[in-house]
Amino acid sequence: MPMTVVPGRFTPAILSIGSRLPSFKYAARRVAVFVPRSAASISVETNSSVDSVVEKEKDILACPICYNSLALISQPNGLVGSAASGTQLQCNTCKGSYSGNETHLDLAVASGSNQYTEPMPLSTELFRTPLVSFLYERGWRQNFIWGGFPGPEKEFEMAREYLKPVLGGNIIDASCGSGMFSRLFAKSELFSRVIALDYSENMLKQCYEFLNQEENLTNKENVVLVRADIARLPFLSGSVDAVHAGAALHCWPSPSSAVAEISRVLRPGGVFVATTFIYDGPFSFIPFLKNLRQELMRYSGSHIFLSERELEDLCKAGGLVGFTRVRNGLFIMLSATKPSR
């Protein structure tokens, strides 16, 4: 898996929402990314100095164990790792090792384990299956319209309004699934780097395939696919400008741990935008709903949110402020920011 360096880029002319980029510092930023072998035909600027590549990447990637910076430790003949199948990184502090494959960089805590396996809650494991990963953009996600979700393009436009303060920076599409929003962020060219992050290996494979099929996506080199746990994000503290989580909050095993991690990696003034389902209004009159919710969470790992105040408290508990939201039936899009210093 060759490693390349490309200029972080954006086109101010395409900012149809009429806002200007908050800072010109993003125009000068150079972004280190991991390009799969099959994407070698993409014309990008190649840097022969491994040290230079690693230096450029230190601004964001981190060890998921100790949160310290990572270093590239081998790259034989353009391929790295013990099986020569992907990039191999090592933590400068705890010496944890992580590698990449043809589709993504694996930065989950236990990714280097040969014998140890750790099953996740049912709601997480469901999306790791090949069948659900394949069906997600082929009917599964489209059914969300019955819950009030307006559709990916409209949701993207809504999220873009919340993300105005950080346009030109980097963005993590957390729990990206098959990359529906990762592609929209990349095609918009509003961000210097788009990180498509998910815990499901099969979702990331689908994401990789959809990216390669996009004929109108000219800056594929600015998209990085990463496998990681949402509650143990492999990024340096204060290194991320924005985090987006589409229809994911209710699937996280511990939303409070996840939001706290998002707060940690966001820079001061960074923005968190998420969508989920909320069961308030007439649902609040259902007897024993709160007790039923506890049982559902215990066995499936899914969460049912019963009020806007609950989501606001979740953001506050994680260190985020300025909670705001938009509603449509069961659909809610929320946003909160990392306090400025």
Buried (B, 14 or more C-beta within 10 A) or exposed (E): BBBBBBBBBBEEEEBEEEBEBBEEEBBEBBBBBBBBEEBEEBEBEEBEEBEEBBBBBBBBBBBBBEBEBBBBBBBEEEBBBEEBBBBBBBBBBEEBBBBBBEBBBBBBBEBBEEEEEEEBBEBBBBBBEEEBBBBBBEEBBEEBEEBBBBEBEEBBEBBBEBBBBBBBBBBBBBBBBBBBBBBBBBBBBBBBBBBBBBBBBBBBBBBBEBBBEBEEBEBBBBBBBBBBBBBBBBBBEEBBBBBBBBBBBBBBBBBBBBBBBBBBBBBEBBBBBBBBBBBBEEEEEEEEBEEEBEEBBEEBBBBBBBBBEBBBEBBEEBBBEEBEBBBEBBBBBBBBBBBEE
